[in-house]
Structure formats: C-alpha cells, structure tokens
C-alpha cells in the first residue's frame, strides 16, 4: 500500500513539474529551464543524501555502468515533456507520456529485462493498454469537436 501512495505522489509531482516547467520555459527558454530544474534537483537532493545515506556519493560498486546513464534520460524527460506540454497542452502531453511509460514498463516486465522477474503476457494487460490509448483518443476527439463547435459559432456570429 505504501508503494501505491509513493507512486501517486510521484505522478502528481511529475504532472505539476511539467506544467511549471512549461511556464518557466516561456520566459527563459527550454534549455535554461531544463538546466535550472535539474540543477535545483541536485542542490535539493545532496543535503538529503548526506543526511539519510551512510555511503559515498560515488560508490557505484556492483552497478552496471550502463545504468549510470539514466541521468541523461532525466534531461530528455524534462525537456521533451516540457515542450510537449507547451505544444499540445498538459492533459494530452502527460496522457501520451503515461501511455508510453506503461507500454515500456509492460515490455520490460514481460520480457524480464534489466534483471526484473519476467511476468506472463495476458490479454487483460493488452486490453488495459488498449483502453488507455482509446481513452486518450476519445479525449483528443472530444477536445477537437469542442474547438470545431467554437469555430462554427464564430463563423455564424453566435
């Protein structure tokens, strides 16, 4: 249950961070915002690390060196989601990102990649991903029809 709570808080923080980042980038630019966000993350996480952990910051013994490049993913996450939110709006961009996350997590989990225990492929899991994709498409279609309605009202002077 605690893990579910942590995941919910993470989802809330990711969504809010992307909305905030999009607003900051309007004034400073996307790369300045990315640098600022990740730099502030470093500044905030170092005191917590030194308070909570009992090891060296650079002790990577036993870690696959490839996994150390995950920080580069963080740059991509901040930059691409921020730009997506700016270009297509928060709900649509974050929904698409969520579907991408779930799909990749499903592939990693089913395939047993990166040291995770493989899980079985089932039609229920595929149906769940399909329903998510369908929900985003319905959301986008509904949003588009609302815009078209507004354009019709403007053209007839209503």
WOZIFEN-V546243 format. One line per field, one symbol per residue. ss: DSSP state (H for helix, E for strand, L for the rest). phi: phi as a letter, one per 40 degrees, with the letter a starting at -180 (. if undefined). Layout:
BEGIN
ss->???
phi->???
END
This chain:
BEGIN
ss->LHHHHHHHHHHHHHHHHHHHHHHHHHHHLHHHHHHHHHHHHHHHHHHHHHHHLLLLLLLLLLLLHHHHHHHHHHHHHHHHHHHHHHHHLHHHHHHHHHHHHHHHHHHHHHHLHHHLLLLLLLHHHHHHHHHHHHHHHHHHHHHHHHHHHHHHHHHHLL
phi->.cccccccccccccccdcccdccccccbhccccdccccccccccccccdccccbaccbcbcgccdccccccccdccdccccccccccbgccccccccccccccccccccccgcfgcccbccbcccccdccccccccccdcccccccccdcccdcccgc
END
